[in-house]
Amino acid sequence: MGFSALPRDHQEATARSPRVAGKAVPIRRICAALERTYGNPRHGNRRNPLDELIYIILSTRTRDESYRHTFRGLKRAFASWAAVTPRALPRLERILAPGGLSRLKARQILGIVERLRSLYGRPTLAPLRAMSDAEAEAFLTALPVVGAKVAKCVLMYSQDRSVLPVDVHVHRVMTRLGLKTKRRPDTSQELIEQAVPPELRYRLHVNLVAHGRAVCLPRNPRCEACCLSRWCAYYHPTSRAL
């Protein structure tokens, strides 16, 4: 029987399923197993897009509880992001100091606030709502030191867009499962995002982050406790992609 004669739902599933070592990677089953285990956590992410952008910047190379505490400190210290001005930079650095990289992150936040102020008269990302996904991502990545992963986090968490940010956890777990990726998360962004149906992207991302933090660790992963081990090419090395 030719491919065109297969039922439509089978055709769509086959067309969407990435393949590894001659077998389809069961994205939907993986997503369901993760959802049963972790229940779609939000990871403290924010509904306001500018809050979310700054929250994600603070999370870079910083422990979970540390950046959450730093974000709360920022919100207490500044009545609004409009209060973040060049004169406030030393104060901003002091608040960010416990989380590390305070000089770098303070200047990045100030640069973003100043850019938005010059565009809109005040620091806001409300205009994103009127943009397409591509336009919104292009706008965000034109801001100081904002990459695709950060932009997609803002769009997914604060605007419910069907995008899939590929961070270190998503990249590590998907690579170990057997999806053919590139060496770094940023160069694998399109490969992984396109392998996942849009309606699954939010759930897969948030649960993969939880899984990468708790079980699929960079070193000494806890494979014996993994809800995905039955499909994992890392756990079953004979089925790894060539």
Secondary structure by P-SEA (a helix, b strand, c coil): cccccccaaaaaaaaacccccccccaaaaaaaaaaaccccccccccccaaaaaaaaaaaccccaaaaaaaaaaaaaaccccccccccaaaaaaaaaccccaaaaaaaaaaaaaaaaaaacccccccccccccaaaaaaaaaacccccaaaaaaaaaaccccccccccaaaaaaaaaaccccccccccaaaaaaaaccccaaaaaaaaaaaaaaccccccccccccccccccccccccccccc
